[in-house]
């Protein structure tokens, strides 16, 4: 049964993991994010309670 011969499939497996672990992370990390979050202060904004006229 030829499917039990691991010689060609093991090389394909090793080569694909080599690609996944070396090429793809560097391409993903090279992207720049245009909407970087701005640094905010640690002060909480002053909130006011609503004055409902019917309550």
C-alpha distance matrix in Angstrom:
0.0 3.8 5.7 6.1 7.8 11.3 13.3 14.1 14.2 16.5 18.8 19.1 19.8 22.4 24.0 24.3 26.0 28.2 29.4 30.0 32.0 34.0 34.6 34.8 37.2 39.6 39.6 40.3 43.0 44.7 45.8 49.4 50.7 53.9 55.2 55.5 57.5 61.0 62.3 64.6 67.3 67.1 70.1 69.6 71.4 74.5 73.9 76.8 76.9 77.5 80.9 80.3 83.6 82.9 81.8
3.8 0.0 3.8 5.4 5.6 9.0 10.4 10.6 11.1 13.7 15.6 15.8 17.0 19.5 20.8 21.3 23.2 25.2 26.2 27.1 29.2 31.0 31.4 31.8 34.4 36.6 36.6 37.4 40.2 41.7 42.9 46.6 48.0 51.2 52.6 53.0 55.1 58.6 60.0 62.4 65.2 65.2 68.3 67.8 69.6 72.8 72.3 75.3 75.5 76.1 79.6 79.1 82.4 81.9 80.9
5.7 3.8 0.0 3.8 5.5 7.6 10.0 9.8 9.0 11.7 14.2 13.8 14.4 17.3 18.8 18.8 20.5 22.9 23.9 24.4 26.5 28.6 29.1 29.1 31.6 34.0 34.0 34.6 37.4 39.0 40.1 43.7 45.0 48.2 49.5 49.9 51.8 55.4 56.7 59.0 61.8 61.7 64.8 64.3 66.1 69.2 68.7 71.6 71.8 72.5 75.9 75.4 78.8 78.2 77.1
6.1 5.4 3.8 0.0 3.8 6.0 9.0 10.4 9.6 11.1 14.1 14.6 14.6 17.1 19.2 19.6 20.7 23.0 24.5 24.9 26.6 28.8 29.8 30.0 32.2 34.6 35.0 35.6 38.1 40.0 41.2 44.8 46.1 49.5 50.7 50.8 52.6 56.1 57.2 59.5 62.1 61.9 65.0 64.6 66.6 69.8 69.3 72.3 72.6 73.4 76.8 76.5 79.9 79.3 78.1
7.8 5.6 5.5 3.8 0.0 3.8 5.7 7.5 7.9 9.3 11.6 12.8 13.5 15.4 17.2 18.3 19.6 21.4 23.1 24.0 25.5 27.4 28.4 29.0 31.3 33.4 33.9 34.8 37.2 38.9 40.4 44.1 45.7 49.0 50.5 50.5 52.6 56.0 57.1 59.6 62.2 62.1 65.3 65.2 67.2 70.4 70.2 73.2 73.7 74.5 78.1 77.8 81.3 80.9 79.7
11.3 9.0 7.6 6.0 3.8 0.0 3.8 5.9 5.4 5.6 8.5 9.9 10.1 11.8 14.0 15.1 16.1 17.8 19.8 20.6 21.9 23.8 25.0 25.7 27.8 30.0 30.7 31.6 33.8 35.6 37.2 40.9 42.5 45.9 47.4 47.2 49.3 52.6 53.6 56.1 58.7 58.6 61.9 61.8 63.9 67.2 67.1 70.2 70.8 71.7 75.3 75.2 78.7 78.4 77.1
13.3 10.4 10.0 9.0 5.7 3.8 0.0 3.8 5.7 5.7 6.7 9.1 10.3 11.2 12.8 14.7 16.0 17.0 19.0 20.5 21.7 23.0 24.1 25.3 27.6 29.3 30.1 31.4 33.5 35.0 36.9 40.5 42.5 45.9 47.6 47.4 49.7 52.9 54.0 56.7 59.3 59.5 62.8 62.9 64.9 68.3 68.3 71.5 72.3 73.2 76.9 76.9 80.4 80.2 79.1
14.1 10.6 9.8 10.4 7.5 5.9 3.8 0.0 3.8 5.6 5.5 6.5 8.8 10.3 10.9 12.5 14.6 15.6 16.9 18.6 20.3 21.4 22.0 23.1 25.7 27.4 27.7 29.1 31.6 32.7 34.5 38.2 40.1 43.4 45.2 45.3 47.7 51.0 52.3 55.1 57.9 58.2 61.5 61.5 63.3 66.8 66.7 69.9 70.6 71.5 75.1 75.0 78.4 78.4 77.3
14.2 11.1 9.0 9.6 7.9 5.4 5.7 3.8 0.0 3.8 5.4 5.0 6.1 8.6 9.8 10.4 12.3 14.1 15.3 16.3 18.2 19.9 20.6 21.2 23.6 25.7 26.0 27.0 29.5 31.0 32.6 36.2 37.9 41.2 42.8 42.9 45.1 48.5 49.8 52.4 55.2 55.3 58.6 58.5 60.3 63.7 63.6 66.7 67.3 68.2 71.7 71.7 75.1 75.0 73.9
16.5 13.7 11.7 11.1 9.3 5.6 5.7 5.6 3.8 0.0 3.8 5.4 5.0 6.2 8.5 9.9 10.7 12.2 14.3 15.3 16.4 18.2 19.5 20.4 22.4 24.4 25.3 26.3 28.4 30.1 31.9 35.5 37.3 40.8 42.3 42.1 44.2 47.5 48.5 51.1 53.8 53.8 57.2 57.2 59.3 62.7 62.7 66.0 66.7 67.7 71.4 71.5 75.0 74.9 73.7
18.8 15.6 14.2 14.1 11.6 8.5 6.7 5.5 5.4 3.8 0.0 3.8 5.4 5.1 6.0 8.5 10.0 10.4 12.3 14.2 15.3 16.4 17.4 18.8 21.1 22.6 23.4 24.9 27.0 28.3 30.3 34.0 36.1 39.5 41.3 41.1 43.5 46.7 47.8 50.6 53.3 53.6 57.0 57.3 59.2 62.7 62.9 66.2 67.1 68.1 71.8 72.0 75.5 75.6 74.5
19.1 15.8 13.8 14.6 12.8 9.9 9.1 6.5 5.0 5.4 3.8 0.0 3.8 5.5 5.2 6.0 8.6 9.8 10.6 12.2 14.2 15.4 15.8 16.7 19.3 21.1 21.4 22.7 25.1 26.4 28.1 31.8 33.7 37.0 38.8 38.9 41.3 44.6 45.9 48.7 51.6 52.0 55.2 55.3 57.1 60.6 60.6 63.8 64.7 65.5 69.2 69.2 72.7 72.8 71.8
19.8 17.0 14.4 14.6 13.5 10.1 10.3 8.8 6.1 5.0 5.4 3.8 0.0 3.8 5.5 5.2 6.2 8.6 10.0 10.5 12.2 14.2 15.3 15.7 17.8 20.0 20.7 21.5 23.7 25.5 27.2 30.8 32.4 35.9 37.4 37.3 39.4 42.7 43.9 46.5 49.3 49.4 52.7 52.7 54.7 58.1 58.1 61.3 62.2 63.1 66.8 66.9 70.4 70.4 69.3
22.4 19.5 17.3 17.1 15.4 11.8 11.2 10.3 8.6 6.2 5.1 5.5 3.8 0.0 3.8 5.5 5.3 6.1 8.7 9.9 10.5 12.1 13.7 14.9 16.6 18.5 19.7 20.8 22.6 24.3 26.4 30.0 31.9 35.5 37.1 36.7 38.9 42.0 43.0 45.8 48.4 48.7 52.1 52.4 54.4 57.9 58.2 61.5 62.5 63.7 67.4 67.7 71.2 71.4 70.2
24.0 20.8 18.8 19.2 17.2 14.0 12.8 10.9 9.8 8.5 6.0 5.2 5.5 3.8 0.0 3.8 5.5 5.0 6.3 8.7 10.0 10.6 11.4 12.9 15.3 16.6 17.4 19.1 21.1 22.3 24.4 28.0 30.2 33.6 35.5 35.3 37.8 41.0 42.1 45.1 47.9 48.4 51.8 52.1 54.0 57.6 57.9 61.2 62.3 63.4 67.0 67.4 70.9 71.2 70.1
24.3 21.3 18.8 19.6 18.3 15.1 14.7 12.5 10.4 9.9 8.5 6.0 5.2 5.5 3.8 0.0 3.8 5.3 5.1 6.2 8.7 10.1 10.3 10.8 13.4 15.3 15.6 16.7 19.2 20.6 22.2 25.9 27.8 31.2 32.9 32.9 35.3 38.6 39.9 42.8 45.6 46.1 49.4 49.5 51.3 54.8 55.0 58.2 59.2 60.1 63.8 64.0 67.5 67.7 66.7
26.0 23.2 20.5 20.7 19.6 16.1 16.0 14.6 12.3 10.7 10.0 8.6 6.2 5.3 5.5 3.8 0.0 3.8 5.3 4.9 6.0 8.4 9.9 10.2 11.8 14.1 15.2 15.9 17.8 19.8 21.6 25.1 26.9 30.5 32.0 31.5 33.7 36.9 37.9 40.7 43.4 43.7 47.1 47.3 49.3 52.8 53.0 56.4 57.4 58.5 62.2 62.6 66.1 66.4 65.2
28.2 25.2 22.9 23.0 21.4 17.8 17.0 15.6 14.1 12.2 10.4 9.8 8.6 6.1 5.0 5.3 3.8 0.0 3.8 5.5 5.3 6.0 7.9 9.6 11.1 12.5 14.0 15.4 16.9 18.4 20.8 24.3 26.5 30.0 31.9 31.3 33.7 36.7 37.7 40.7 43.4 43.9 47.3 47.9 49.8 53.4 53.9 57.3 58.6 59.8 63.5 64.1 67.6 68.1 66.9
29.4 26.2 23.9 24.5 23.1 19.8 19.0 16.9 15.3 14.3 12.3 10.6 10.0 8.7 6.3 5.1 5.3 3.8 0.0 3.8 5.5 5.4 5.3 6.7 9.2 10.5 11.1 12.8 14.8 16.0 18.1 21.7 24.0 27.3 29.3 29.1 31.8 34.8 36.2 39.2 42.1 42.9 46.2 46.6 48.3 51.9 52.3 55.7 57.0 58.0 61.7 62.2 65.6 66.2 65.2
30.0 27.1 24.4 24.9 24.0 20.6 20.5 18.6 16.3 15.3 14.2 12.2 10.5 9.9 8.7 6.2 4.9 5.5 3.8 0.0 3.8 5.8 6.2 5.4 7.3 9.9 10.5 11.1 13.2 15.1 16.8 20.3 22.1 25.6 27.2 26.9 29.3 32.5 33.8 36.6 39.5 40.0 43.3 43.6 45.4 48.9 49.2 52.6 53.7 54.8 58.5 58.9 62.4 62.9 61.8
32.0 29.2 26.5 26.6 25.5 21.9 21.7 20.3 18.2 16.4 15.3 14.2 12.2 10.5 10.0 8.7 6.0 5.3 5.5 3.8 0.0 3.8 6.4 6.6 6.5 8.9 10.9 11.4 12.4 14.7 16.9 20.2 22.1 25.8 27.3 26.5 28.7 31.7 32.6 35.5 38.2 38.6 42.1 42.6 44.6 48.2 48.7 52.2 53.5 54.8 58.5 59.2 62.7 63.3 62.1
34.0 31.0 28.6 28.8 27.4 23.8 23.0 21.4 19.9 18.2 16.4 15.4 14.2 12.1 10.6 10.1 8.4 6.0 5.4 5.8 3.8 0.0 3.8 6.0 6.2 6.8 9.1 10.7 11.4 12.9 15.7 19.0 21.4 24.9 26.9 26.1 28.7 31.4 32.4 35.6 38.3 39.1 42.5 43.3 45.2 48.9 49.6 53.1 54.7 55.9 59.7 60.4 64.0 64.7 63.6
34.6 31.4 29.1 29.8 28.4 25.0 24.1 22.0 20.6 19.5 17.4 15.8 15.3 13.7 11.4 10.3 9.9 7.9 5.3 6.2 6.4 3.8 0.0 3.8 5.8 5.6 6.4 8.9 10.4 11.0 13.5 17.1 19.7 23.0 25.2 24.9 27.8 30.6 32.0 35.3 38.2 39.3 42.6 43.2 44.9 48.6 49.2 52.6 54.2 55.3 58.9 59.6 63.1 63.9 63.0
34.8 31.8 29.1 30.0 29.0 25.7 25.3 23.1 21.2 20.4 18.8 16.7 15.7 14.9 12.9 10.8 10.2 9.6 6.7 5.4 6.6 6.0 3.8 0.0 3.9 5.5 5.1 6.2 8.6 9.9 11.6 15.2 17.3 20.7 22.7 22.6 25.3 28.4 30.0 33.0 36.1 37.0 40.2 40.6 42.2 45.8 46.3 49.6 51.0 52.0 55.7 56.3 59.7 60.4 59.5
37.2 34.4 31.6 32.2 31.3 27.8 27.6 25.7 23.6 22.4 21.1 19.3 17.8 16.6 15.3 13.4 11.8 11.1 9.2 7.3 6.5 6.2 5.8 3.9 0.0 3.8 5.4 5.0 6.0 8.5 10.4 13.7 15.6 19.3 20.9 20.2 22.8 25.7 27.0 30.0 32.9 33.8 37.1 37.6 39.4 43.1 43.7 47.1 48.7 49.9 53.6 54.3 57.9 58.7 57.6
39.6 36.6 34.0 34.6 33.4 30.0 29.3 27.4 25.7 24.4 22.6 21.1 20.0 18.5 16.6 15.3 14.1 12.5 10.5 9.9 8.9 6.8 5.6 5.5 3.8 0.0 3.8 5.5 5.2 6.1 9.1 12.3 15.0 18.4 20.6 19.8 22.7 25.4 26.7 30.0 32.9 34.1 37.5 38.3 39.9 43.6 44.5 48.0 49.8 51.0 54.7 55.6 59.0 60.1 59.1
39.6 36.6 34.0 35.0 33.9 30.7 30.1 27.7 26.0 25.3 23.4 21.4 20.7 19.7 17.4 15.6 15.2 14.0 11.1 10.5 10.9 9.1 6.4 5.1 5.4 3.8 0.0 3.8 5.5 5.2 7.1 10.8 13.4 16.6 19.0 19.0 22.1 25.0 26.8 30.1 33.2 34.7 37.8 38.3 39.6 43.4 44.0 47.4 49.1 50.0 53.7 54.4 57.8 58.8 58.1
40.3 37.4 34.6 35.6 34.8 31.6 31.4 29.1 27.0 26.3 24.9 22.7 21.5 20.8 19.1 16.7 15.9 15.4 12.8 11.1 11.4 10.7 8.9 6.2 5.0 5.5 3.8 0.0 3.8 5.5 5.9 9.3 11.2 14.7 16.5 16.4 19.3 22.4 24.2 27.3 30.5 31.7 34.7 35.1 36.5 40.1 40.7 44.1 45.7 46.6 50.3 51.0 54.4 55.3 54.5
43.0 40.2 37.4 38.1 37.2 33.8 33.5 31.6 29.5 28.4 27.0 25.1 23.7 22.6 21.1 19.2 17.8 16.9 14.8 13.2 12.4 11.4 10.4 8.6 6.0 5.2 5.5 3.8 0.0 3.8 5.5 8.0 10.2 13.8 15.6 14.7 17.5 20.3 21.7 25.0 28.0 29.3 32.5 33.2 34.8 38.5 39.4 42.9 44.7 45.9 49.6 50.6 54.0 55.1 54.2
44.7 41.7 39.0 40.0 38.9 35.6 35.0 32.7 31.0 30.1 28.3 26.4 25.5 24.3 22.3 20.6 19.8 18.4 16.0 15.1 14.7 12.9 11.0 9.9 8.5 6.1 5.2 5.5 3.8 0.0 3.8 6.5 9.7 12.7 15.3 14.9 18.2 20.7 22.4 25.9 29.0 30.8 33.8 34.7 35.9 39.7 40.6 44.1 46.1 47.1 50.7 51.8 55.1 56.4 55.7
45.8 42.9 40.1 41.2 40.4 37.2 36.9 34.5 32.6 31.9 30.3 28.1 27.2 26.4 24.4 22.2 21.6 20.8 18.1 16.8 16.9 15.7 13.5 11.6 10.4 9.1 7.1 5.9 5.5 3.8 0.0 3.8 6.5 9.5 12.2 12.4 15.8 18.6 20.8 24.1 27.5 29.3 32.1 32.6 33.6 37.3 38.1 41.4 43.3 44.1 47.7 48.6 51.9 53.2 52.6
49.4 46.6 43.7 44.8 44.1 40.9 40.5 38.2 36.2 35.5 34.0 31.8 30.8 30.0 28.0 25.9 25.1 24.3 21.7 20.3 20.2 19.0 17.1 15.2 13.7 12.3 10.8 9.3 8.0 6.5 3.8 0.0 3.8 6.3 9.1 9.2 12.8 15.3 17.7 21.0 24.4 26.6 29.2 29.9 30.7 34.4 35.3 38.7 40.7 41.6 45.2 46.2 49.5 50.9 50.4
50.7 48.0 45.0 46.1 45.7 42.5 42.5 40.1 37.9 37.3 36.1 33.7 32.4 31.9 30.2 27.8 26.9 26.5 24.0 22.1 22.1 21.4 19.7 17.3 15.6 15.0 13.4 11.2 10.2 9.7 6.5 3.8 0.0 3.8 5.6 6.2 9.7 12.6 15.3 18.3 21.9 24.0 26.4 26.8 27.4 31.1 31.9 35.1 37.1 37.9 41.5 42.5 45.7 47.2 46.7
53.9 51.2 48.2 49.5 49.0 45.9 45.9 43.4 41.2 40.8 39.5 37.0 35.9 35.5 33.6 31.2 30.5 30.0 27.3 25.6 25.8 24.9 23.0 20.7 19.3 18.4 16.6 14.7 13.8 12.7 9.5 6.3 3.8 0.0 3.8 5.9 9.4 11.6 14.9 17.7 21.4 23.8 25.9 26.2 26.3 29.9 30.7 33.8 35.9 36.5 40.0 41.0 44.1 45.7 45.4
55.2 52.6 49.5 50.7 50.5 47.4 47.6 45.2 42.8 42.3 41.3 38.8 37.4 37.1 35.5 32.9 32.0 31.9 29.3 27.2 27.3 26.9 25.2 22.7 20.9 20.6 19.0 16.5 15.6 15.3 12.2 9.1 5.6 3.8 0.0 3.8 6.2 8.8 12.2 14.6 18.4 20.7 22.6 22.6 22.7 26.3 27.0 30.1 32.2 32.9 36.3 37.4 40.6 42.2 41.8
55.5 53.0 49.9 50.8 50.5 47.2 47.4 45.3 42.9 42.1 41.1 38.9 37.3 36.7 35.3 32.9 31.5 31.3 29.1 26.9 26.5 26.1 24.9 22.6 20.2 19.8 19.0 16.4 14.7 14.9 12.4 9.2 6.2 5.9 3.8 0.0 3.8 6.4 9.3 12.2 15.8 18.1 20.4 20.9 21.5 25.2 26.3 29.7 32.0 33.0 36.6 38.0 41.2 42.9 42.3
57.5 55.1 51.8 52.6 52.6 49.3 49.7 47.7 45.1 44.2 43.5 41.3 39.4 38.9 37.8 35.3 33.7 33.7 31.8 29.3 28.7 28.7 27.8 25.3 22.8 22.7 22.1 19.3 17.5 18.2 15.8 12.8 9.7 9.4 6.2 3.8 0.0 3.8 6.5 8.8 12.5 14.6 16.8 17.1 17.9 21.6 22.7 26.1 28.5 29.7 33.3 34.8 38.2 39.9 39.0
61.0 58.6 55.4 56.1 56.0 52.6 52.9 51.0 48.5 47.5 46.7 44.6 42.7 42.0 41.0 38.6 36.9 36.7 34.8 32.5 31.7 31.4 30.6 28.4 25.7 25.4 25.0 22.4 20.3 20.7 18.6 15.3 12.6 11.6 8.8 6.4 3.8 0.0 3.8 6.2 9.8 12.6 14.5 15.4 16.0 19.7 21.3 24.8 27.5 29.0 32.4 34.3 37.5 39.6 38.7
62.3 60.0 56.7 57.2 57.1 53.6 54.0 52.3 49.8 48.5 47.8 45.9 43.9 43.0 42.1 39.9 37.9 37.7 36.2 33.8 32.6 32.4 32.0 30.0 27.0 26.7 26.8 24.2 21.7 22.4 20.8 17.7 15.3 14.9 12.2 9.3 6.5 3.8 0.0 3.8 6.8 9.5 12.0 13.5 14.8 18.5 20.6 24.2 27.0 28.9 32.4 34.5 37.8 39.9 38.8
64.6 62.4 59.0 59.5 59.6 56.1 56.7 55.1 52.4 51.1 50.6 48.7 46.5 45.8 45.1 42.8 40.7 40.7 39.2 36.6 35.5 35.6 35.3 33.0 30.0 30.0 30.1 27.3 25.0 25.9 24.1 21.0 18.3 17.7 14.6 12.2 8.8 6.2 3.8 0.0 3.7 6.5 8.4 9.8 11.1 14.8 16.9 20.6 23.5 25.5 28.9 31.2 34.5 36.7 35.4
67.3 65.2 61.8 62.1 62.2 58.7 59.3 57.9 55.2 53.8 53.3 51.6 49.3 48.4 47.9 45.6 43.4 43.4 42.1 39.5 38.2 38.3 38.2 36.1 32.9 32.9 33.2 30.5 28.0 29.0 27.5 24.4 21.9 21.4 18.4 15.8 12.5 9.8 6.8 3.7 0.0 3.8 5.5 8.1 9.9 13.2 15.9 19.5 22.6 25.1 28.3 30.9 34.2 36.4 35.0
67.1 65.2 61.7 61.9 62.1 58.6 59.5 58.2 55.3 53.8 53.6 52.0 49.4 48.7 48.4 46.1 43.7 43.9 42.9 40.0 38.6 39.1 39.3 37.0 33.8 34.1 34.7 31.7 29.3 30.8 29.3 26.6 24.0 23.8 20.7 18.1 14.6 12.6 9.5 6.5 3.8 0.0 3.8 6.4 9.4 12.4 15.0 18.6 21.4 24.2 27.5 30.1 33.5 35.5 33.7
70.1 68.3 64.8 65.0 65.3 61.9 62.8 61.5 58.6 57.2 57.0 55.2 52.7 52.1 51.8 49.4 47.1 47.3 46.2 43.3 42.1 42.5 42.6 40.2 37.1 37.5 37.8 34.7 32.5 33.8 32.1 29.2 26.4 25.9 22.6 20.4 16.8 14.5 12.0 8.4 5.5 3.8 0.0 3.7 6.4 8.9 11.9 15.3 18.3 21.2 24.3 27.2 30.4 32.6 30.9
69.6 67.8 64.3 64.6 65.2 61.8 62.9 61.5 58.5 57.2 57.3 55.3 52.7 52.4 52.1 49.5 47.3 47.9 46.6 43.6 42.6 43.3 43.2 40.6 37.6 38.3 38.3 35.1 33.2 34.7 32.6 29.9 26.8 26.2 22.6 20.9 17.1 15.4 13.5 9.8 8.1 6.4 3.7 0.0 3.8 6.4 8.6 12.3 15.0 17.9 21.1 23.8 27.1 29.2 27.4
71.4 69.6 66.1 66.6 67.2 63.9 64.9 63.3 60.3 59.3 59.2 57.1 54.7 54.4 54.0 51.3 49.3 49.8 48.3 45.4 44.6 45.2 44.9 42.2 39.4 39.9 39.6 36.5 34.8 35.9 33.6 30.7 27.4 26.3 22.7 21.5 17.9 16.0 14.8 11.1 9.9 9.4 6.4 3.8 0.0 3.8 6.1 9.7 12.8 15.3 18.5 21.2 24.4 26.7 25.3
74.5 72.8 69.2 69.8 70.4 67.2 68.3 66.8 63.7 62.7 62.7 60.6 58.1 57.9 57.6 54.8 52.8 53.4 51.9 48.9 48.2 48.9 48.6 45.8 43.1 43.6 43.4 40.1 38.5 39.7 37.3 34.4 31.1 29.9 26.3 25.2 21.6 19.7 18.5 14.8 13.2 12.4 8.9 6.4 3.8 0.0 3.8 6.6 10.1 12.8 15.6 18.7 21.8 24.2 22.7
73.9 72.3 68.7 69.3 70.2 67.1 68.3 66.7 63.6 62.7 62.9 60.6 58.1 58.2 57.9 55.0 53.0 53.9 52.3 49.2 48.7 49.6 49.2 46.3 43.7 44.5 44.0 40.7 39.4 40.6 38.1 35.3 31.9 30.7 27.0 26.3 22.7 21.3 20.6 16.9 15.9 15.0 11.9 8.6 6.1 3.8 0.0 3.8 6.7 9.4 12.5 15.3 18.6 20.8 19.3
76.8 75.3 71.6 72.3 73.2 70.2 71.5 69.9 66.7 66.0 66.2 63.8 61.3 61.5 61.2 58.2 56.4 57.3 55.7 52.6 52.2 53.1 52.6 49.6 47.1 48.0 47.4 44.1 42.9 44.1 41.4 38.7 35.1 33.8 30.1 29.7 26.1 24.8 24.2 20.6 19.5 18.6 15.3 12.3 9.7 6.6 3.8 0.0 3.7 6.4 9.0 12.2 15.2 17.7 16.2
76.9 75.5 71.8 72.6 73.7 70.8 72.3 70.6 67.3 66.7 67.1 64.7 62.2 62.5 62.3 59.2 57.4 58.6 57.0 53.7 53.5 54.7 54.2 51.0 48.7 49.8 49.1 45.7 44.7 46.1 43.3 40.7 37.1 35.9 32.2 32.0 28.5 27.5 27.0 23.5 22.6 21.4 18.3 15.0 12.8 10.1 6.7 3.7 0.0 3.8 6.5 9.2 12.5 14.5 12.7
77.5 76.1 72.5 73.4 74.5 71.7 73.2 71.5 68.2 67.7 68.1 65.5 63.1 63.7 63.4 60.1 58.5 59.8 58.0 54.8 54.8 55.9 55.3 52.0 49.9 51.0 50.0 46.6 45.9 47.1 44.1 41.6 37.9 36.5 32.9 33.0 29.7 29.0 28.9 25.5 25.1 24.2 21.2 17.9 15.3 12.8 9.4 6.4 3.8 0.0 3.8 5.9 9.3 11.5 10.4
80.9 79.6 75.9 76.8 78.1 75.3 76.9 75.1 71.7 71.4 71.8 69.2 66.8 67.4 67.0 63.8 62.2 63.5 61.7 58.5 58.5 59.7 58.9 55.7 53.6 54.7 53.7 50.3 49.6 50.7 47.7 45.2 41.5 40.0 36.3 36.6 33.3 32.4 32.4 28.9 28.3 27.5 24.3 21.1 18.5 15.6 12.5 9.0 6.5 3.8 0.0 3.8 6.2 8.9 8.2
80.3 79.1 75.4 76.5 77.8 75.2 76.9 75.0 71.7 71.5 72.0 69.2 66.9 67.7 67.4 64.0 62.6 64.1 62.2 58.9 59.2 60.4 59.6 56.3 54.3 55.6 54.4 51.0 50.6 51.8 48.6 46.2 42.5 41.0 37.4 38.0 34.8 34.3 34.5 31.2 30.9 30.1 27.2 23.8 21.2 18.7 15.3 12.2 9.2 5.9 3.8 0.0 3.8 5.6 5.5
83.6 82.4 78.8 79.9 81.3 78.7 80.4 78.4 75.1 75.0 75.5 72.7 70.4 71.2 70.9 67.5 66.1 67.6 65.6 62.4 62.7 64.0 63.1 59.7 57.9 59.0 57.8 54.4 54.0 55.1 51.9 49.5 45.7 44.1 40.6 41.2 38.2 37.5 37.8 34.5 34.2 33.5 30.4 27.1 24.4 21.8 18.6 15.2 12.5 9.3 6.2 3.8 0.0 3.8 5.7
82.9 81.9 78.2 79.3 80.9 78.4 80.2 78.4 75.0 74.9 75.6 72.8 70.4 71.4 71.2 67.7 66.4 68.1 66.2 62.9 63.3 64.7 63.9 60.4 58.7 60.1 58.8 55.3 55.1 56.4 53.2 50.9 47.2 45.7 42.2 42.9 39.9 39.6 39.9 36.7 36.4 35.5 32.6 29.2 26.7 24.2 20.8 17.7 14.5 11.5 8.9 5.6 3.8 0.0 3.8
81.8 80.9 77.1 78.1 79.7 77.1 79.1 77.3 73.9 73.7 74.5 71.8 69.3 70.2 70.1 66.7 65.2 66.9 65.2 61.8 62.1 63.6 63.0 59.5 57.6 59.1 58.1 54.5 54.2 55.7 52.6 50.4 46.7 45.4 41.8 42.3 39.0 38.7 38.8 35.4 35.0 33.7 30.9 27.4 25.3 22.7 19.3 16.2 12.7 10.4 8.2 5.5 5.7 3.8 0.0
